[in-house]
Amino acid sequence: MQHITQKLIHTCLHQLPQQIGELEINAARKCLVDSLATALTAYQEEPINILRSLTIEPSAQGQSTVIGYGEKSRPADVALVNGTMISLQLFDDNQAEMRGHPSGPLLPAVLALAELNNQTIDEALKAFVIGYEVECRLGTLINPSHYEMGWHATATQGTLAAVVASGILLKLSDEKMAHALGIVTSMMGGVRRNFGTMTMSMHSGMAASNGVRAAQLAQKGFTGDPQIFDGPMNLGEVFSREWTSDLLEQNLNEWGKPFMIVSPGATFKLYPCGRPPLFAVDCALAIQDRHHILPKDIKSIRCDVSFLFPRTLIHTHPTNGLQAKASLQYCIATSLLDGRPTLHSFSDAMVNRPEITSIIDLIEVNVPPHLSEDIPEVRKAPFAQPVTLVIETLDGQIFSETVPIHKGSPKNPASETDLKQKFLDCAKMHMSLDRAKDTLAYMQDGKHSIRTLMQLVTV
């Protein structure tokens, strides 16, 4: 009798690769473009330089490249830094079914090993598509309890994605992939309590790095439990309350039909903050676009959200930019005061303005009965529920806006022009516009090499 772990491995290594076509590769290419853009916004930021100083030795030998810096080191070390870079500004993509950020923990593993092996962009993206399927499909099985307990899906499910994609690029056998999964399960971690800190973005780096390291260890003959999804204390039982192996076995039949990178697809952010606040940002911008309310005229602000918003966006009165990115109150306040949030909106100086504090003090976050965890549909998809912003002015006027689907989500997608402009805006912070355009064009040809791409994104 074949174990469920072996069935998962067979699906990933032998079935899914045959099903990947142009549609999936093009969807993955968007994630590549978006992720390199967000990584470049983290160039020379303090958390990245701290991490580099302890991870990338000046004399290190290796063939994988740190994005922007051009430093070479071992794949696992580079993946740690690159994953943290992609996620630092919270500008990276999101996926609702995963309940996390799919590219940050996955792409750095793919880039590091594809560069090591001198593989093409398309070869790298094929591995990426399968890793993406793993983290998102498993997200539908171990949640909602996994996320509710405090685990950060980006760190946990992302680790599994990274090890599977790494194993594909290293051409691991089924047996060695089984050991790689066993090894990496003991490396999984990342709790949501760290939201709003430097460690939050390092969750992506840790996941990518551990995925690479576990796959390379297995390649060398290092062992882990080869049946990590089976039997007592299996991965699902440890990380989820609703898990059963039968659920996974049934779900495997749906993998790739279609690939989740295509449907429902990724959320690409147009504002550099967590995904949940994006609904309220769109509400605030819509109200201001129509009514131009002055902050001094506001009496009260109420934001109606699902039950998981206040449990996730824990920084009600942020004191620095990292906390502000995970603060519903700050994202509302800066949108009302300044308009469209930008990277500058989340500097420490902007966060600590007295006028921002004055607006935050007026905000009440409310969970109405129809958005409570007692409603099964809401508990299943808490961040897919409408958000309503209600502003009352001192003269008694009331302005309200409800956003059911924020801009950038698959059902209200960012356009190709939006995504290209995002890349150019982020890249030209540190390189010429012509260089940014050349890099963008280079990524459109899947036959080009990852090695050359990593040189192009070196500042």
N, C-alpha and C positions, 0 to 999 in steps of 0.2 A: 504493500500500500504506500503510495506516494504521500509524503508529508506536505502540509500546506506551505511550508517554507520553500520546499523544492518546486512546488507549483508556481509560487510567486517568481522564483528565479527563472524558471522556464519561460514564463510569460514575458519577463523583462529582457532576457537574453536572446530568445529565439522567436517569439511571436511578434512582439511590438516592433522590432526593427523592420520587419517586412511590411508593416502597415504605414510607415512614415512616408508622406509625400510632400509635394511642394507647399500645400496648404499649411502643414505643420511646421515646415522649415521656415516659411515666411513669418509665421506667428512667433517662432523662437527668435528670429532675427530682430523683431521689434523689442523683445526683451533684452537682447544683446545691446542694441543701440541705446535703449533707455538706461540700462544698468551702467554702461560706460559713462554716460552723461552724468548720472548721479555720483559715480565714483570720483569724477573729476572735481565735483563741488567740494569734496573732502580733502583735496590736495592741500598740504601744509597746515591742516587743522591740528590743534593740539593733541586730541586723542590718537590720531594716526601717527604723529611723530613720536609720541610716547611708546606706542606699540611697535613701531619700526625700530626704535632704539633698543628694545629688549628682544626683538625677534630676528631682524635682518642684520647680521654681522657684516661689517665693511669688507671682510675678507671671505665672506661666504661663497661657496661654490654652488652653482646651480644653473638651470636653464629656464626657470620660470621668472616672470617679470612683475614687479610691483607697479600697478597702474599709475601712470603719471611720473613716478620717480625714476623708472628705468633700472632700478636695482635688481640684481639677479640673486636668487636663492633657491632653496629646496621647495618643491611644489607645496607641501603642507604649510610651510612657514609663509610663503607668498599668499596662499589662499586665505590664511588667517587675516592678513592685512587687507587684502583686496575685498574680502567679504565685509569687513568692518567699514571700509571706505564706501562701498555701495549703499550701505544702510545708515551711515552716520547722520545724514541730513533728513532721514525719514522721507526721502523723495523717491524711493524705489517702489517698484510695482507691488501689487497686492493681489490676492486671490481669495474670494469669499469662501469657497468651499474648503480651502486649506485652512482658513482663519489665520493667515500669515502672509509673509513676503516670500514668494517663490524663488526669485532670481538671486537674491543676496546670499543665501546659503548654498546655492547650486552652481551658479555660473563661475565663481572663482575656482571651484574644483575642476570644472570642465576646462577653463582657460589654462590653468596651471599644467594639467596633464597633456592637453592637446598641444601646448607649446613645447613641453618636454619631448613629445613624440613627433613633433613637426607635422601635425595634422592640419587639415584644411578647416575653414570655417564651417562648411556643411557637415564634415565628420564630427566636429565638436557639437554642432547644433542637434544632430541626431541623438547623441547621448543626452543632451540637455532636455529634449522632448520627453525621453523616457524617465529621466529623473523627476521632471515636472509632474508626470503622470503619477509617479509613486507618492510624492508628498501631498498632492491634492486628493487622490483617491483614498489614501489612508486617512486624510483629514476628515473625510465623510464617515469614517468608521469609528474613530476613537473619540470624536467630539459628539456632543458638546461637553461631556464631563472632563475631558483632557484639558481643555482651555479653562473651564470653570474652576478646576483645582489649582490653577495658577501656572500651568506650564505654558511656555511661549512656543507656539507651533512652528514658528520660523526656526527655532533652535532644534526642536525635537524631530519633527517631520522633515525639516530641511536636511538634517544629518543623514537620514535614510535616503533622501534623494541624492545627496552628494556621494554617498558610498556606492549606490547603484550606478550612477553615471561614471564615476571613477573606475569601477570594475569593468564597465563596457569599454572605456578608452584603453584600459590596460589589458583587455581581452582575457579577463579571468575565466577560468573554467567554471562550470556550475558548482563544483565542489569548493573551489576557492572563494567564489562569491558567497556561498553559504557561511564560510568562516568569516568573511569580511563583514557580513551582516551581524554575526554573533559578536565580533570584536567591537563594532561601532555602537552596538546597543549599550555597552558599558561606558560609552563616551557621551551618550545623549544627556542633555540637560538644558537649562535656561528657564528662569522663572520670571513671570510678569511683574513681580515686585521691583525688578530693576528697570522698568520703563522710566524714561526720562533721565537716564544716566548714560555715561559712556559705555557701560556694559551692555546696554540694550542693543546697540549696533554690533558689539562684538559677538552677540549670539550668532549672527550670520557668519562671521569669520570663523568662530569655533566650529560651527556645523560643517562649513566647507573644508576646513583644515582636518577635522576628524574623519570626514569621509575619505579624503585623499590618503590620510595616514593608515586608516584601517584597510583600505584596498591594497596599498603597497605592502603592508605587513602580511596580509593574506597571500599576496603574490610571492612573498619570500618563504612562505610555509608556516607563518604564525597562525595559531588556531584560536577559534572562539566556538561557542556552541553552534553547530551547523543546523539546528532546528529551532531557531530563536522565536519563531511564530507558533510553535507547537508545545503542547504539554503544560504542566504546572509552571508558574512564574514566567510564562512567555511574555514577550514584549507588550502585547496588547493588554494582558491582564494587569501588568504593572502600571501602565500609563492611562488606563481608561476603565470606567465603571460599566460601560455598556458593551464592551468588546466580547465577541466570541469568534473562534476560528472559523465557524460555519459562515459567519458574516463575510469574512475575507474571502473564503472559497467561492461563495456566490458572487461576490463583487468582482473577482478576477475576470469573470466572463464578460464584464462590461468595459474592461480597460481597453482604451484605444477605439472605442465605439460610441462617440468619437473621442479623440484625445482631448483632455481638459484644457490644454493650451489653446485649442481652437474653440471649443464650446464647453463651458461658458466663456473661457478666455480670461485674460488678465485685466486688472485695473491699472491704468497708467495715470499717475498723479500729475496734475497741473499746478499743485501747490505743495511746498515742502513741509508736510506735517503728516501725522498719522491718518489712516484712512477714515476712522469714525468721525473726526471733526469736519471732514470734507462736506458732509451734508449741511451742517450748520453754517459753514463758510459760504456755500452757495445760497443759503437762505439769507444771510446777512447782506451779501453782495446784491441780491435781487431786490431786497427792501431798500437799500441805499440807492440803487440805480433809479428806482422810481420815486423815492420820497426825499432823499438827501437830508436825513435827520441829523441834527447837530447833537453831539454827545451831551452838551449842557442841557438839552431839552428832554433827555430821557429820564423817565421816572422808574421804570422797571423793565426787566428782560426775562422772559421765561423760555426755556428750551425743553421741549418734550422729546424724550428719547426712549429707546428700549432699556431694559433693566441692566444690560451689560455695559452700557456706556460709562456710568459713574464707577463701576467696578474696574474698568480698564483705564480710563482717563483719570488717573488718581491725583494729578497735580492741579488742584483747584485754584491755588494762588502761586503760580510758578515764580521762581526767582532767577532762572537762567534759561538760555535758549533751548537746551535739551529737554528740560521740563515743559517748556512752553509748547513744543511740538506734540507733546502728549497731553495737552490741556485743552479741554473743550472750551473752558471759559476764556482762555487767552486767544484762541483762534477766532472766537466770536468777537472779542473786543478789538483785536487788531483789524479784522475785516470791516467792522463798523467805523473805526477811526481812520484807517489808512487805505482801505480798498483791498484789492487783490494781494494776498500774502505772498511775499517773496523771501528769498534767503535772508535778506537784510532784516526782514520783520522779526527774525528769530535770533538776532544778536542779543547779548545780555543787556546791553544799554537800552534797546528798544523794549525789552520785556519789563524793565524796571522803571518805565516812565510813570509819573504820578497819574497822568490822564488815563493810562491803561488800567491802573489799580482802581480808579474811580468807576470805570465801566464794569470791571469784574465784580465789584461789590454789589452791583445792581442785578447780577445774573442769578437766576434760580434754575437749577437743573431738575426737571420733573419727570418721573416715570409714571405715565397714566396707566390705568388698569388694563387697557387693551394692548399695552406693550410690556406687561409683566412676564416673569419667567413661568407663571402659571399657564400661559397660553402656549401650547405645544409648538405651533408654527413660529412663534417668536423665539422660543428657546432654541429651536433648531437653526434659525438664521437671525440672530439678534442684530447683526450689522447690515441686514438687508431690509430693515424697516424704515418707514418714512420718519423724517425729523421735522419738527415744526418750531419755528422761532416766532415769538410774539413780543412786540415792543409797545409799551405804553408810554406816551409822552406826558409831560407835566400839565399840558392843557387838556388831557383826557382822550386824545386820539389813540387809536389802537391799530397797529400795523402787523400783519401776520403773513408768513410764507411757509409753505410746506414743500419739502424736496423729497420725493419718493426714491429717486435714483440720482446720485450725484454725478456730475460731469467727470468723465474718465473711466467710469465703470462700463462693463461690456454692453449693457443695455442703453447706455448714454455715452458712447465711446469718444475718446479723443481722436481727432482726425490724423491722417498721415502728416498733414502740414503741422499740426500741433506737436507731434512727436519729433519731427525733424527740427522744428524751431526750438524745442526744449533741448535737444542735443547741441545745437549750435550755441544757444544761450549759455549752457553750462560749460561747453568746451572752450569757448572764447574767453572765459574768465582767466585761462592760463595759456592759451595758444592763439595764434592768428586765426582770423575767420577763414582764410584760404586753407590753412592746415586743417581746420575743423571740417570744412566742406570736403576736402580730400579724404579724410578719415571716414566720414559718413558714406561717401561714394564707394570706398574700398570694401566696406562691410556688405555691400549689396551683391557682391560676386562670391558665391560660396566656394569657388575653387581657390580663392586666395588663402594664404597661410595665416594661422594664428600668430606665428612668430613675428611676421611683418606687422600685423595689426597691433601687437603689443609695443612695437617700436613707434608706430604712428601715434599712439596715445601717450607717449612719453613727452613730458613737457620740456 
